[in-house]
Each structure stands twice: as structure tokens, then as C-alpha cells.
Amino acid sequence: MAQRSSVLNFGCRLNSYEGEAIRAALQQHGRDDILVVNTCAVTAEAEKQARQAIRRLRRENPDKRIVVTGCAAQVNAAAFAAMPEVDHVIGNREKLAEATWRNLNPDAARVAVGDIQTESPAALPAVSHFPGRPRAYLEIQQGCDHRCTFCIIPFGRGNSRSVPMGAVVEEARRLVAKSFAEIVLTGVDLTSYGADLPGKPNLGQLVRKILSLVPDLKRLRISSIDSIEADSDLMRAIAEEARLMPHFHLSVQAGDDMILKRMKRRHLRRDTIAFCEDVRRLRPESAFGADLIAGFPTESEAMFENTRRLIEEAGISYLHVFPFSARDGTPAARMPQLSRSVVKSRAAALRAAGDAALNRRYQSLIGSEQEILAEKPGIGRTRCFAPVKIPATIPPGALTQLRIVGSGNAQLIAA
């Protein structure tokens, strides 16, 4: 959860990116009478946190108009509209229309949530800047055509829609002109990029096009990907493009083949291991992260152990662990559920394994020279996205080469 002035964002980077577009529209039209809660639907807990935040905002801001939007609002509009603290509920498509924020008044419809499945094509939100950050996020894709049994997001985001390559390149140029040293490509299902566009360009072709046509871009990073859909052009870019950062966050979810089948995933555990091995062969310095779900319905202790062992076998060091949370309307919610105590204990065990793996990786980097992007005074990030304590005299946005001399407090230490 992150709040900047009039917008409170929950969930993923994509939501934060779109939250900046909303904030810019509010500022442009002088709408200091509006507070926006940009919700997430990935877990029931995320929706619960949004409700708590709405109630708190109403207590603290009795004279403001509270508008709820985002994925949870898209899939559960009636529930948010029933909250007395809420003035308006806006859908994911409507929230990116400038006119929504210009025209919103007490006489406007209380609920404006359209059919997200009919939206086409994707368009870039109007995001002009990312205050306080040396990196910018660039949305290249929206929605998802897959229907994993645990996931409600396709119903909040719609089907996969891609931003044309020309528009992405122009946005990258604009961001570089604003002195951003690093751009992160973001979306819901990045490896599906281009399937809906003329000629069906893929993610790898887009990456290579950006790096070719925006030569002043110092760093290009990819957010979460589905490794089983990584195309040959992307693998070639990983091997040949030094400005493509060697950090890959994978949508893994589980390390047991039966659980993966019940999740309706498109890969097996061996595919995750093979992808990591292939990338390390092409870029030995690469680091890997993963999303993992703990306590999926029907998960036995042996199945869970397969997931825990995958962390070491694939060499994953950055984990996002989600305790399974049943979402109404998904097939997984109708499967035999594990007790909450088991789910929580397994999530804790995965996090502990992840902490150990991350510590091993940090130890392996001690003594190495690393290119670091300064994020703010005293803090930077390596090319493989590890946080680093750096001299406070290095200005934010600067790229510098430093030696790693230690680690502690979940970060590296450079001198």
C-alpha cells in the first residue's frame, strides 16, 4: 500500500503506475476535493485492507469525496458501493479516462464500472513523472487471456491487450528525455505482449526495438514474466543486450506438478529450472525472483516440499510469498481447503527459505564490483536489483561503479 497525496494505491506496480495517471489528472483539474483508493483484488486480504483504509480516510477527511477504483472495485463494485463512506465506484477502464476526473461531481453516477472484457486496444495512461524515483514504469500490456484457477485478475483487468510498439518506443524516448536512467516494462501478462497486434510482435522484439531506437536509455528492466512463454527473441536479448538488466521475476506459483495442474498453469517444475539454467548460461550474473503460493487447496506436505526445494534447485533468491486466499468466483475456491494455520505455517517456511537463499546470494556478491543506480541519498540498486547502502554523497539518479564490502539488514553494503 502506498499513498501519494490524493491517491492511495494497493497491489502491483501496474496499479501504482496507473495511480500516478489518476493523481496527474486530479492535479490538472484542481480536484483537491477527491481522495482515490486504487484497490487490488489478488487476495481477500488486499480487499479487506482497502475497506479498512476507506473507513480511515472517511474519519480523517469528512469533507472529501472518496472514490474507489482498481481491480477489487471492478469485480466487486456493489460491495464497495454499499459502504456509506464511499461516494463513487469507478471501473478500471473508466479510471484512465481524463474526463472521469474532470467531470466527477455529486450528480455523477455513483457506480461507473463498464464491461472490462470489451475493452480494446490498450492505451498508455498519461503518466508524466515518478516523483522521487530514478526509474520510470512503462505499461506495455493490459489484461490476461489465461484462467488460472486461483486468479480473479482477468475479471478485473479483462483480456490481454497490447500497446503498439511505436507508442511504447515514443514513451520510452519521452521518459529518457526527462532524465530517467532506468525504465521498467510492466503489465499483467508481459509474455503475451503483441499477440493481439498486427504482425504479432513478441516481447523480445519489443525489448530489442526499445534498446535499438532509444540509445540513450541506460537500463531496461522487465517486471514479472511467465517463463514458459519466453520467446526466442527475448532469450537472444538476454544474451546480447547488456542494457537489459539481469533480473527476472517469474510467475511460478508452485513447484509441484500436480498442484501446477490444479492451478491450470502452463508449465511444470522442470520448466522453471530449465529456464533459470538457460538464462544463467547466457548471463551468469542473473538473479531470479518468483511468486509462490503457499497452501493451495489439496496441497500435501510432500507437494509443499517440492515447492520449497524448487527455491534452491532453480536458484531463486527474491520471493513474493502469498498465503493462499480463496477468491469467490474462482475454481480454486471450490476445492478442498487447507486450514489457515497450515497455510500460514507453510508461507512462513517459504519466506524463511527465501531469506536464506537471498542471504547466500548477497554473500556471493561480497568483493565484486557492481554498477549501482542511486535511488535516494544512501540507497541504490545493482543491475540485478539488490538494494545497496552507498555513500550518501552520490546524487539520486547517478550510475556509479562500487565495490561490495558486506551485507546486513537485507541489503548489500558498498564502498
Rosetta blueprint (number, residue, H / E / L):
1 M L
2 A E
3 Q E
4 R E
5 S L
6 S L
7 V E
8 L E
9 N E
10 F L
11 G L
12 C L
13 R H
14 L H
15 N H
16 S H
17 Y H
18 E H
19 G H
20 E H
21 A H
22 I H
23 R H
24 A H
25 A H
26 L H
27 Q H
28 Q H
29 H L
30 G L
31 R L
32 D L
33 D L
34 I E
35 L E
36 V E
37 V E
38 N E
39 T E
40 C L
41 A L
42 V L
43 T L
44 A H
45 E H
46 A H
47 E H
48 K H
49 Q H
50 A H
51 R H
52 Q H
53 A H
54 I H
55 R H
56 R H
57 L H
58 R H
59 R H
60 E H
61 N L
62 P L
63 D L
64 K L
65 R E
66 I E
67 V E
68 V E
69 T E
70 G E
71 C H
72 A H
73 A H
74 Q H
75 V H
76 N L
77 A H
78 A H
79 A H
80 F H
81 A H
82 A L
83 M L
84 P L
85 E L
86 V L
87 D L
88 H E
89 V E
90 I E
91 G L
92 N L
93 R L
94 E H
95 K H
96 L H
97 A L
98 E H
99 A H
100 T H
101 W H
102 R H
103 N H
104 L L
105 N L
106 P L
107 D L
108 A L
109 A L
110 R L
111 V E
112 A E
113 V L
114 G L
115 D L
116 I H
117 Q H
118 T H
119 E L
120 S L
121 P L
122 A L
123 A L
124 L L
125 P L
126 A L
127 V L
128 S L
129 H L
130 F L
131 P L
132 G L
133 R L
134 P L
135 R E
136 A E
137 Y E
138 L E
139 E E
140 I L
141 Q E
142 Q E
143 G L
144 C L
145 D L
146 H L
147 R L
148 C L
149 T L
150 F L
151 C L
152 I L
153 I H
154 P H
155 F H
156 G H
157 R H
158 G L
159 N L
160 S L
161 R E
162 S E
163 V L
164 P L
165 M H
166 G H
167 A H
168 V H
169 V H
170 E H
171 E H
172 A H
173 R H
174 R H
175 L H
176 V H
177 A H
178 K L
179 S L
180 F L
181 A L
182 E E
183 I E
184 V E
185 L E
186 T E
187 G L
188 V L
189 D L
190 L H
191 T H
192 S H
193 Y L
194 G L
195 A L
196 D L
197 L L
198 P L
199 G L
200 K L
201 P L
202 N L
203 L H
204 G H
205 Q H
206 L H
207 V H
208 R H
209 K H
210 I H
211 L H
212 S H
213 L H
214 V L
215 P L
216 D L
217 L L
218 K L
219 R E
220 L E
221 R E
222 I E
223 S L
224 S L
225 I E
226 D L
227 S H
228 I H
229 E H
230 A L
231 D L
232 S H
233 D H
234 L H
235 M H
236 R H
237 A H
238 I H
239 A H
240 E H
241 E L
242 A L
243 R L
244 L E
245 M L
246 P L
247 H E
248 F E
249 H E
250 L E
251 S E
252 V E
253 Q E
254 A L
255 G L
256 D L
257 D H
258 M H
259 I H
260 L H
261 K H
262 R H
263 M H
264 K L
265 R L
266 R L
267 H L
268 L L
269 R H
270 R H
271 D H
272 T H
273 I H
274 A H
275 F H
276 C H
277 E H
278 D H
279 V H
280 R H
281 R H
282 L H
283 R L
284 P L
285 E L
286 S L
287 A E
288 F E
289 G E
290 A E
291 D E
292 L E
293 I E
294 A E
295 G L
296 F L
297 P L
298 T L
299 E L
300 S L
301 E H
302 A H
303 M H
304 F H
305 E H
306 N H
307 T H
308 R H
309 R H
310 L H
311 I H
312 E H
313 E H
314 A H
315 G L
316 I L
317 S L
318 Y E
319 L E
320 H E
321 V E
322 F E
323 P E
324 F L
325 S L
326 A L
327 R L
328 D L
329 G L
330 T L
331 P H
332 A H
333 A H
334 R H
335 M L
336 P L
337 Q L
338 L L
339 S L
340 R H
341 S H
342 V H
343 V H
344 K H
345 S H
346 R H
347 A H
348 A H
349 A H
350 L H
351 R H
352 A H
353 A H
354 G H
355 D H
356 A H
357 A H
358 L H
359 N H
360 R H
361 R H
362 Y H
363 Q H
364 S H
365 L H
366 I L
367 G L
368 S L
369 E E
370 Q E
371 E E
372 I E
373 L E
374 A E
375 E E
376 K E
377 P L
378 G L
379 I E
380 G E
381 R E
382 T E
383 R L
384 C L
385 F L
386 A L
387 P E
388 V E
389 K E
390 I L
391 P L
392 A L
393 T L
394 I L
395 P L
396 P L
397 G L
398 A L
399 L E
400 T E
401 Q E
402 L E
403 R E
404 I E
405 V E
406 G E
407 S E
408 G E
409 N L
410 A L
411 Q E
412 L E
413 I E
414 A E
415 A L
